[in-house]
Amino acid sequence: MIFISDVHYQLDYLSTLPKDKGPVVILGDLINWIDYRNGEGIAKEVFGSDNVHKLIDLRKQHKFEERKDLWKNLYSIDPEIIMKKMKEAIENQYHEVFKILKSYEVWFIPGNVDDVDIMNSYTASSINNVDGLLIEQEGIKFGFAGGGVPTPINARGEISESEFSKKLSNLNQAEIICTHAPPYVNELMTDVITNKIEQGWKSLLDFIKINHPKYSLFGDVHQPKASTWRVNNTTCINIGYFRATNQYLELSSII
């Protein structure tokens, strides 16, 4: 098994994944809304480069109210045309991503930017949404809980802490717990590039302290202050920002 996260429409890297190591497990965020390094993504296609770089700068400066106002202004210019462009761009990215993934065995959970309905439309015998499931593979019990932590942005893939906690309640036998976002640990949530403490799950941290899984695997924070952390007996691992690094975690490397 190999694990990746935060694909964000990186097609070149995706097509080079090995096909002889078992399922490719994707921990969310298949499409690219904004690449905060260079502004590339759906937002640039819809709103233009200048506006996207303004949004990036406001985020880095922690001017979230100004950023929110800019978003409102951008959406109000011509809402019907904007929504049409956005829908087309999102659907196109998913189409291109799954065109590559159909030649692999894939398990996926949604991330904060994902549209679950569109993702589910691509499920097949070799492509499965494992969100909320406890699966035994290679003698190990894996628990999967997808979704993004709620934020003021209110991205399409965000869910409430209570909804996420409900998923976890069915996964207490998991030896490896797999999520999109990290547990609520400052070092795992802090992104050193966006200059911001990103989101994390408080209920995941509680789950780890109570159930002591061997590993917690996740992504979401692209350039974390720490990519590995110990919480009691659990090793927490950010498996990497796939769009930028082509990085994947092979299960055999940690067990």
SERO-4910 file (N, C-alpha, C, O; in steps of 0.05 Angstrom, whole numbers):
BEGIN
 pado doro    nc1    nc2    nc3   cac1   cac2   cac3    cc1    cc2    cc3    oc1    oc2    oc3
  Met    A     17    -24      0      0      0      0     17     25      0     38     26     13
  Ile    A      8     45    -15     22     71    -13      1     92     -8    -22     90    -16
  Phe    A      9    113      7     -8    134     16      1    161      4     25    167      5
  Ile    A    -18    176     -7    -12    203    -16    -34    222     -6    -56    213      1
  Ser    A    -28    248     -6    -48    268      2    -43    293    -13    -20    299    -22
  Asp    A    -63    309    -16    -61    336    -28    -49    334    -57    -29    347    -63
  Val    A    -62    318    -73    -55    316   -101    -57    342   -115    -39    350   -131
  His    A    -79    356   -111    -83    383   -122    -76    385   -152    -62    403   -161
  Tyr    A    -87    365   -166    -86    366   -196    -57    364   -206    -50    377   -226
  Gln    A    -40    349   -193    -13    345   -203    -13    319   -220     -8    297   -210
  Leu    A    -19    322   -245    -23    299   -263      3    285   -269      3    260   -271
  Asp    A     24    300   -273     50    288   -281     59    268   -259     67    246   -265
  Tyr    A     59    277   -235     68    260   -213     49    236   -209     58    214   -204
  Leu    A     24    241   -212      4    220   -208      8    197   -227      4    174   -219
  Ser    A     15    203   -251     18    182   -271     44    165   -268     47    145   -281
  Thr    A     61    174   -249     86    159   -245     85    141   -220    105    128   -213
  Leu    A     62    141   -206     60    124   -182     64     94   -189     55     86   -211
  Pro    A     77     79   -172     81     51   -178     54     36   -177     36     42   -161
  Lys    A     52     15   -194     27      0   -195     30    -28   -183     11    -45   -185
  Asp    A     53    -34   -171     58    -61   -160     60    -61   -130     71    -80   -119
  Lys    A     49    -41   -117     52    -39    -87     25    -40    -73     23    -32    -50
  Gly    A      4    -49    -87    -22    -51    -74    -37    -25    -78    -30     -9    -95
  Pro    A    -59    -22    -62    -76      2    -66    -62     28    -62    -44     31    -45
  Val    A    -70     48    -78    -61     76    -74    -82     89    -56   -105     91    -64
  Val    A    -75     97    -32    -94    109    -13    -90    139    -14    -68    149     -8
  Ile    A   -111    153    -21   -110    182    -25   -125    195     -2   -149    191      1
  Leu    A   -111    212     14   -123    224     38   -133    252     32   -130    270     48
  Gly    A   -146    255      9   -161    280      3   -147    301    -13   -122    301    -16
  Asp    A   -163    320    -23   -155    343    -38   -143    335    -66   -119    336    -70
  Leu    A   -161    327    -83   -152    318   -110   -150    342   -129   -134    341   -148
  Ile    A   -166    363   -125   -165    386   -143   -149    409   -131   -144    409   -107
  Asn    A   -142    428   -149   -125    450   -140   -141    476   -142   -148    486   -163
  Trp    A   -148    487   -118   -162    512   -117   -143    536   -120   -145    552   -138
  Ile    A   -123    538   -101   -102    558   -103    -76    545    -94    -75    534    -71
  Asp    A    -55    546   -110    -29    539   -101    -16    564    -89    -10    583   -104
  Tyr    A    -12    564    -63     -3    589    -50     26    595    -55     36    616    -47
  Arg    A     40    578    -70     67    585    -78     68    602   -103     85    620   -105
  Asn    A     49    598   -122     51    612   -147     23    622   -158     22    635   -179
  Gly    A      2    616   -143    -24    625   -152    -39    608   -172    -62    614   -179
  Glu    A    -26    586   -180    -39    569   -200    -64    556   -188    -65    550   -164
  Gly    A    -84    550   -205   -108    536   -196   -134    546   -207   -134    564   -224
  Ile    A   -156    535   -198   -182    542   -208   -188    572   -203   -200    585   -220
  Ala    A   -181    582   -179   -187    610   -173   -174    629   -194   -186    649   -201
  Lys    A   -149    622   -202   -136    639   -223   -151    637   -249   -154    658   -263
  Glu    A   -160    613   -257   -175    610   -282   -201    627   -281   -208    639   -301
  Val    A   -214    629   -258   -239    642   -256   -237    672   -251   -251    688   -263
  Phe    A   -218    680   -233   -217    707   -224   -192    723   -234   -191    747   -231
  Gly    A   -173    709   -246   -149    722   -257   -126    723   -237   -130    721   -213
  Ser    A   -102    726   -248    -78    724   -232    -75    747   -211    -67    741   -188
  Asp    A    -82    772   -219    -79    794   -200    -95    790   -175    -86    794   -153
  Asn    A   -121    782   -179   -138    778   -156   -129    755   -138   -131    757   -113
  Val    A   -119    734   -150   -110    711   -134    -86    719   -117    -84    711    -94
  His    A    -67    734   -129    -44    742   -113    -51    762    -91    -38    762    -70
  Lys    A    -72    778    -95    -82    794    -73    -93    777    -50    -88    782    -27
  Leu    A   -108    756    -58   -118    737    -38    -96    723    -23    -98    720      2
  Ile    A    -76    715    -37    -53    701    -24    -39    720     -4    -33    712     18
  Asp    A    -34    745    -13    -20    764      5    -37    770     30    -26    773     52
  Leu    A    -63    773     27    -80    779     50    -80    756     69    -81    760     94
  Arg    A    -79    731     59    -77    708     77    -51    707     92    -50    703    116
  Lys    A    -29    712     78     -3    712     91     -1    734    113     13    730    132
  Gln    A    -15    756    108    -15    778    127    -36    775    149    -39    792    167
  His    A    -51    753    148    -72    747    167    -94    768    167   -107    773    188
  Lys    A    -98    780    144   -120    800    141   -144    786    130   -152    789    107
  Phe    A   -157    770    148   -178    752    139   -204    766    133   -219    757    115
  Glu    A   -210    788    147   -234    802    141   -232    816    113   -251    816     98
  Glu    A   -209    828    107   -205    840     81   -206    819     59   -217    823     37
  Arg    A   -195    795     65   -195    773     46   -224    764     41   -232    759     18
  Lys    A   -239    762     62   -267    755     59   -283    775     42   -300    767     26
  Asp    A   -278    801     47   -291    822     31   -283    820      2   -300    824    -16
  Leu    A   -258    814     -4   -249    812    -32   -263    789    -45   -272    791    -68
  Trp    A   -265    766    -31   -280    743    -42   -309    751    -50   -318    745    -72
  Lys    A   -322    765    -31   -350    773    -36   -352    791    -61   -370    787    -77
  Asn    A   -333    809    -63   -333    827    -86   -329    812   -112   -342    817   -133
  Leu    A   -311    793   -112   -305    778   -136   -329    761   -145   -335    759   -169
  Tyr    A   -342    749   -125   -366    732   -132   -389    749   -141   -407    739   -156
  Ser    A   -391    774   -133   -414    791   -139   -413    803   -167   -433    815   -176
  Ile    A   -390    801   -180   -387    815   -206   -407    804   -227   -421    819   -240
  Asp    A   -408    778   -230   -427    765   -248   -430    736   -238   -419    718   -249
  Pro    A   -446    732   -217   -448    706   -203   -455    683   -222   -443    661   -219
  Glu    A   -472    687   -241   -480    664   -258   -457    655   -275   -452    631   -278
  Ile    A   -442    673   -287   -419    666   -304   -397    654   -287   -384    634   -295
  Ile    A   -393    665   -264   -372    655   -246   -378    626   -238   -360    610   -238
  Met    A   -402    621   -230   -409    594   -221   -407    574   -244   -399    551   -240
  Lys    A   -413    583   -268   -411    565   -291   -381    559   -297   -374    536   -301
  Lys    A   -364    579   -296   -336    575   -301   -324    557   -279   -308    539   -285
  Met    A   -332    561   -254   -321    546   -232   -330    516   -235   -313    498   -231
  Lys    A   -355    512   -240   -365    484   -244   -350    470   -265   -342    447   -262
  Glu    A   -345    483   -288   -331    471   -310   -302    464   -303   -292    443   -310
  Ala    A   -289    483   -289   -261    479   -281   -258    456   -261   -240    440   -263
  Ile    A   -277    454   -242   -276    433   -222   -280    406   -235   -265    387   -230
  Glu    A   -301    404   -252   -307    379   -265   -285    370   -283   -279    346   -285
  Asn    A   -272    389   -297   -250    382   -314   -226    371   -298   -214    351   -307
  Gln    A   -220    383   -276   -197    373   -260   -203    345   -250   -185    327   -251
  Tyr    A   -227    340   -239   -233    313   -230   -232    293   -253   -222    270   -250
  His    A   -242    301   -276   -241    283   -299   -213    275   -306   -207    251   -311
  Glu    A   -195    294   -307   -167    289   -314   -153    272   -292   -137    254   -299
  Val    A   -159    277   -267   -147    262   -245   -156    233   -246   -139    214   -245
  Phe    A   -182    228   -249   -192    201   -248   -186    186   -274   -186    161   -274
  Lys    A   -181    200   -296   -172    187   -320   -146    172   -316   -141    150   -327
  Ile    A   -128    183   -299   -103    171   -292   -108    149   -271    -97    127   -273
  Leu    A   -124    155   -251   -128    137   -228   -142    111   -236   -140     91   -222
  Lys    A   -157    111   -258   -172     87   -265   -154     63   -271   -164     40   -273
  Ser    A   -128     68   -276   -110     46   -281    -97     35   -255    -80     18   -256
  Tyr    A   -106     45   -232    -96     37   -206   -119     26   -189   -143     31   -195
  Glu    A   -112     11   -168   -131      6   -147   -129     29   -128   -108     35   -117
  Val    A   -152     43   -123   -151     68   -107   -172     67    -85   -195     58    -88
  Trp    A   -162     75    -61   -180     81    -39   -178    111    -33   -156    121    -32
  Phe    A   -200    125    -31   -198    153    -26   -217    162     -3   -238    150      2
  Ile    A   -209    184      9   -227    199     27   -227    228     18   -207    237      6
  Pro    A   -248    243     23   -248    272     14   -232    290     32   -229    284     56
  Gly    A   -222    311     20   -209    332     36   -226    357     36   -250    356     28
  Asn    A   -215    379     45   -231    404     49   -239    417     23   -259    431     22
  Val    A   -224    413      1   -231    426    -24   -248    407    -42   -256    415    -64
  Asp    A   -252    383    -33   -265    363    -51   -295    365    -52   -308    373    -33
  Asp    A   -306    356    -75   -335    353    -79   -341    323    -78   -334    309    -97
  Val    A   -353    314    -57   -357    286    -52   -375    273    -74   -370    251    -83
  Asp    A   -395    288    -82   -413    277   -102   -399    272   -129   -403    251   -141
  Ile    A   -382    290   -137   -367    286   -162   -347    263   -158   -345    246   -176
  Met    A   -334    262   -136   -315    240   -131   -329    213   -132   -319    194   -144
  Asn    A   -353    212   -119   -367    186   -119   -377    178   -146   -381    154   -151
  Ser    A   -380    197   -164   -389    190   -192   -367    175   -207   -373    163   -227
  Tyr    A   -342    175   -196   -320    160   -209   -314    134   -195   -295    120   -203
  Thr    A   -329    127   -175   -324    101   -162   -329     78   -181   -347     80   -198
  Ala    A   -314     57   -178   -316     34   -195   -305     10   -180   -299     12   -156
  Ser    A   -302    -13   -193   -292    -36   -179   -264    -32   -168   -257    -44   -148
  Ser    A   -248    -15   -181   -221    -10   -172   -217     17   -158   -196     23   -148
  Ile    A   -238     33   -156   -237     59   -143   -259     61   -122   -283     60   -129
  Asn    A   -251     64    -97   -270     63    -75   -268     86    -56   -246     93    -48
  Asn    A   -291     97    -48   -292    116    -27   -293    101      0   -312     87      5
  Val    A   -272    103     16   -270     88     41   -276    105     66   -271     96     88
  Asp    A   -287    128     61   -293    147     83   -311    134    104   -333    123     96
  Gly    A   -303    134    129   -320    123    150   -317     93    155   -330     81    172
  Leu    A   -300     80    139   -297     51    140   -273     42    157   -253     56    159
  Leu    A   -276     18    169   -255      4    182   -248    -21    164   -265    -38    160
  Ile    A   -224    -22    153   -217    -42    134   -192    -57    144   -172    -44    151
  Glu    A   -192    -83    143   -168    -98    150   -154   -105    124   -165   -117    106
  Gln    A   -129    -98    122   -112   -103     99    -84   -110    108    -73    -97    125
  Glu    A    -74   -132     98    -47   -141    105    -45   -145    136    -24   -140    148
  Gly    A    -67   -155    148    -67   -160    176    -69   -136    194    -65   -139    218
  Ile    A    -73   -112    183    -75    -87    198   -102    -75    194   -113    -75    172
  Lys    A   -113    -64    216   -139    -50    214   -135    -20    210   -122     -6    226
  Phe    A   -146    -11    187   -144     17    179   -171     30    183   -192     20    175
  Gly    A   -171     54    196   -195     69    198   -193     94    181   -172    107    180
  Phe    A   -215    102    168   -214    125    150   -236    145    157   -260    138    160
  Ala    A   -228    170    161   -247    191    167   -240    216    151   -221    230    158
  Gly    A   -255    221    130   -248    244    113   -263    269    120   -278    270    139
  Gly    A   -258    290    105   -270    316    108   -251    337    119   -231    330    133
  Gly    A   -257    362    114   -241    384    123   -251    396    148   -276    396    153
  Val    A   -234    407    164   -241    421    189   -257    447    182   -249    461    163
  Pro    A   -278    453    196   -293    478    189   -277    503    193   -263    506    213
  Thr    A   -279    521    174   -264    547    175   -283    569    165   -305    563    155
  Pro    A   -275    595    168   -292    617    158   -295    615    127   -314    627    116
  Ile    A   -277    602    114   -278    599     84   -303    583     76   -314    587     55
  Asn    A   -310    563     93   -333    546     88   -329    531     61   -347    531     44
  Ala    A   -306    518     57   -301    503     33   -320    480     30   -331    470     50
  Arg    A   -323    470      5   -344    450      0   -339    424     14   -358    409     18
  Gly    A   -314    418     21   -309    392     34   -308    393     65   -301    373     77
  Glu    A   -314    416     76   -313    419    105   -337    406    119   -359    406    108
  Ile    A   -332    394    142   -354    382    158   -350    392    187   -329    402    194
  Ser    A   -371    388    203   -369    397    231   -352    378    247   -348    355    240
  Glu    A   -342    389    270   -327    372    288   -344    349    298   -334    326    302
  Ser    A   -370    353    303   -387    332    313   -391    310    292   -393    287    299
  Glu    A   -394    318    267   -397    299    245   -371    282    242   -373    257    239
  Phe    A   -349    295    244   -323    281    243   -320    262    267   -311    239    264
  Ser    A   -327    271    290   -325    255    315   -343    230    313   -335    209    322
  Lys    A   -366    233    300   -384    211    296   -371    189    279   -374    165    284
  Lys    A   -356    197    258   -342    178    242   -321    163    259   -319    138    257
  Leu    A   -306    178    275   -285    166    291   -297    146    311   -284    126    317
  Ser    A   -321    150    320   -333    133    341   -336    104    331   -339     86    347
  Asn    A   -336    100    305   -339     73    293   -312     61    286   -311     39    275
  Leu    A   -290     75    293   -264     67    283   -244     62    306   -220     62    302
  Asn    A   -255     57    330   -237     55    354   -219     31    354   -201     28    370
  Gln    A   -224     12    335   -206    -11    333   -183     -7    313   -166    -24    310
  Ala    A   -183     16    301   -162     21    280   -134     22    292   -129     35    313
  Glu    A   -116      8    279    -88      9    287    -74     32    272    -54     42    282
  Ile    A    -85     39    249    -75     62    234    -99     79    227   -117     69    212
  Ile    A   -100    103    237   -123    121    232   -115    141    210    -95    154    212
  Cys    A   -131    142    189   -124    158    165   -145    180    162   -169    175    159
  Thr    A   -135    205    161   -153    228    159   -141    248    138   -118    244    129
  His    A   -156    268    132   -145    289    115   -129    309    131   -105    314    125
  Ala    A   -141    320    152   -128    340    169   -114    326    193   -121    304    200
  Pro    A    -95    340    205    -80    329    227    -95    331    253   -116    344    255
  Pro    A    -85    317    274    -95    321    301    -88    350    310    -70    362    299
  Tyr    A   -102    359    330    -98    387    339    -73    390    356    -73    390    380
  Val    A    -51    391    341    -24    394    353    -11    417    338     -8    417    314
  Asn    A     -2    438    353      8    462    341     29    457    319     27    469    297
  Glu    A     48    440    325     70    435    307     61    422    281     74    425    260
  Leu    A     40    406    283     29    392    259     11    410    243      7    405    219
  Met    A      0    430    256    -20    448    242     -7    473    230    -18    485    212
  Thr    A     17    480    239     30    505    230     43    502    203     60    485    200
  Asp    A     35    519    184     47    519    158     67    542    157     61    565    161
  Val    A     92    535    151    114    555    153    115    573    128    129    593    128
  Ile    A    100    566    107    100    582     83     76    602     83     80    626     77
  Thr    A     53    593     90     30    611     91     30    628    117     14    646    120
  Asn    A     49    622    135     52    638    159     27    637    176     18    657    186
  Lys    A     16    612    178    -11    610    191    -13    583    205     -3    563    195
  Ile    A    -26    583    228    -34    557    240    -59    548    226    -80    560    228
  Glu    A    -56    526    211    -78    515    196    -97    499    214    -93    500    239
  Gln    A   -116    486    203   -136    472    219   -127    444    227   -110    431    214
  Gly    A   -138    435    250   -133    408    260   -158    398    275   -174    414    283
  Trp    A   -159    372    279   -183    360    292   -177    356    322   -159    341    329
  Lys    A   -193    369    339   -191    364    368   -201    336    374   -190    323    392
  Ser    A   -222    327    361   -232    300    366   -213    278    358   -213    256    369
  Leu    A   -196    284    338   -176    264    330   -155    262    351   -145    240    357
  Leu    A   -147    284    362   -127    284    384   -138    268    408   -124    252    420
  Asp    A   -164    272    414   -176    257    436   -177    227    429   -172    210    446
  Phe    A   -184    221    404   -186    193    395   -159    179    398   -157    156    408
  Ile    A   -137    193    391   -110    182    393   -103    177    423    -92    156    429
  Lys    A   -110    196    440   -103    193    468   -118    170    482   -109    157    500
  Ile    A   -143    165    472   -160    145    484   -154    117    473   -153     97    487
  Asn    A   -151    115    446   -150     90    432   -122     80    425   -118     57    419
  His    A   -102     98    426    -74     91    421    -69     75    395    -56     54    396
  Pro    A    -78     86    372    -70     73    347    -40     75    344    -27     92    355
  Lys    A    -29     56    328      0     57    324      8     81    308     28     94    314
  Tyr    A     -8     88    288     -2    111    270    -26    127    265    -49    117    264
  Ser    A    -22    153    262    -41    172    251    -29    184    226     -9    197    227
  Leu    A    -43    179    203    -33    188    177    -52    210    167    -76    207    169
  Phe    A    -41    231    155    -57    253    146    -41    271    127    -18    265    121
  Gly    A    -54    292    117    -40    311     99    -49    339    107    -47    348    130
  Asp    A    -61    353     87    -74    379     90    -54    403     94    -55    422     79
  Val    A    -37    402    115    -18    423    119      6    419    101     21    399    104
  His    A      9    437     82     28    431     60     57    433     68     74    417     59
  Gln    A     64    453     84     92    456     92     92    458    123     96    480    134
  Pro    A     89    435    137     85    436    166    111    442    181    133    436    171
  Lys    A    108    454    204    130    459    222    143    432    230    167    430    231
  Ala    A    127    412    234    136    385    239    120    365    223     95    367    223
  Ser    A    133    347    209    119    327    193    114    301    209     98    284    200
  Thr    A    128    298    231    125    274    248    123    283    277    138    301    286
  Trp    A    105    271    292    102    278    320     92    254    336     77    237    325
  Arg    A     99    253    361     89    231    378     68    242    397     72    262    411
  Val    A     45    228    398     25    233    418     22    208    434     10    188    425
  Asn    A     32    207    458     33    183    474     47    161    458     70    164    452
  Asn    A     33    139    452     45    117    437     40    118    407     47     99    393
  Thr    A     28    139    398     20    141    370     40    159    354     46    181    363
  Thr    A     49    149    332     66    165    314     48    178    293     34    165    278
  Cys    A     48    205    293     32    221    275     49    230    251     70    242    256
  Ile    A     40    224    227     57    229    203     41    245    182     20    236    173
  Asn    A     51    268    175     41    282    152     54    270    127     79    271    124
  Ile    A     38    257    110     50    241     88     59    258     64     70    247     45
  Gly    A     55    284     65     68    301     45     49    315     26     27    306     21
  Tyr    A     58    337     16     44    354     -3     51    343    -31     70    352    -44
  Phe    A     34    325    -41     41    310    -65     44    329    -89     61    324   -106
  Arg    A     28    350    -91     30    368   -114     58    379   -117     68    382   -140
  Ala    A     71    385    -95     98    398    -96    121    378    -95    142    384   -105
  Thr    A    117    355    -82    140    338    -76    140    311    -89    161    297    -89
  Asn    A    117    302   -101    115    275   -111    121    254    -89    131    233    -95
  Gln    A    115    262    -65    121    245    -42     98    226    -35     75    234    -34
  Tyr    A    105    200    -31     85    182    -21     97    165      2    122    162      4
  Leu    A     80    155     18     89    138     41     82    109     34     59    102     30
  Glu    A    102     93     34     98     64     29     94     50     56    111     54     74
  Leu    A     73     35     59     66     23     85     89      7     96     95      7    120
  Ser    A    102     -8     79    124    -25     88    147    -10    100    164    -22    113
  Ser    A    148     16     95    171     32    106    167     39    136    186     48    149
  Ile    A    143     35    146    138     43    174    129     20    192    129     22    216
  Ile    A    122     -3    180    112    -25    197    134    -47    198    130    -68    211
***
